[in-house]
Amino acid sequence: MFLALFFGLFVVAAGALAYFFFTNKGKKQVPIHNHDWKPDIVYLYQFPRSVNMPNVSPFCLKVETFLKANKIPYEVRPLLMGRSQYGLLPFIELNGEHIADSQIIIHRLTEHFKTKTLLIPRDEAIARTIDRMTDNHTFLVLYQFKVLSTGPNDFFSMMLNELGAPKLIIPILAYFFRRKAANRVAASLGHFSTEDFKMFLKKDYDAYRDLLGDQKFLFGDEINAVDCTVFGTLATTLYYPAATYAKDLLKEEYPTLVAYLDRIRDQVFGEEFEKH
């Protein structure tokens, strides 16, 4: 009886935790965390770093890559349970103001710190299209392959282990996380077969490869904001040691994309990328 009750409580707790992680609870007022802020220092609130990379969240990695690429002074404030006014991570605090959503964060940082932008309106329009495709399509397609990944090296089990979850309940937590993630993908993209998702992924990879061509970065020799978006999404698939079809496909059939991601990693983070 006691064991059944104990197991039931574990299942309920696991479901609640998965709900907290994956459910956007709508806009709400969030108090400023750091009242002792310094002028023009960005306080970046995000998931704790991974032992393999700065962050396993594409959106957190995207923002930190932008900060470092533009040499904007910032401090990381790891959060596990806290969330932004939109119920998500990352968010920043800048000069006593709470700013949430990676897209809005980068827009505000660009305006405040007057970072370089693309000079040609057509290039800016193309960059905008790439940015939205990456966040709203490629991210979800890659997420589907993380959902399909099972076994000792699956994404969610490895992530939970890094976050310090008790080993006994990692399989239960991973199950709930996988189910919530699958529901998110289905609600955003639809219910498709695995073969359809493979086709979607290949078309997105093809698009990035063809847009890059023989350039160093997407728009020439300098890293642009959209490079940070693409890097955040693809790097969290390429460099995280979880085994997925999406990672295998990227490594085996898209060497120019792998080289592109390596260039951004090395130029922006250097040895810090894998610092434990």
C-alpha angles and dihedrals in degrees: 000000000000092000092050091051091045091051091047091054090050091053092049092048091048092051092048092050092050090048090052093050098046107031121090103215097195131253116322139161112270121190120232110265099202114050092168093065126157122226115270094359112130114221106205116203112197144135115296112276122264122239087239102046142357092271140351091214110093091211095050092046090047093056095043090049089053092049094050095041090055095040092237111165110246144156125214117230108190117218130184104175104014120096141188128258086275094051095253145096141275112047132154138212116216122178091341096312126120111225120182139187120049093245093052092041093056092045091053093044091050091053097042099044094032094230120185117281132186112279100208115074092216091055090049090051092050090047090052091052092049091047094053094043090052097049098037104035116013092045091054094045090052089046089057091059090049087053091051092049111101137167133058093317098046118134100245096046091050092046093050091048090053090050089056100251113165108267092228093065101033092099090052094046091045090053093054093043090050092050094049091047092050090052090051092052093046092049092049103038106013137246108305136161121258089252090055091051089050089054091049090050094049092050091052093047089048090052093052092046093050094044090051095047110160094330124120092232132004095275103025135285099340130070112249130196091261090056086059090053094049091044093051092054101040098036093057087058098041101044103033108094095227112119114243138155089236092058094046092050092049093050096043103041107022109054093155091056091048090050090048092053091046090054093053092045093050097042097045104032108013112179091347091076093079097027109140 
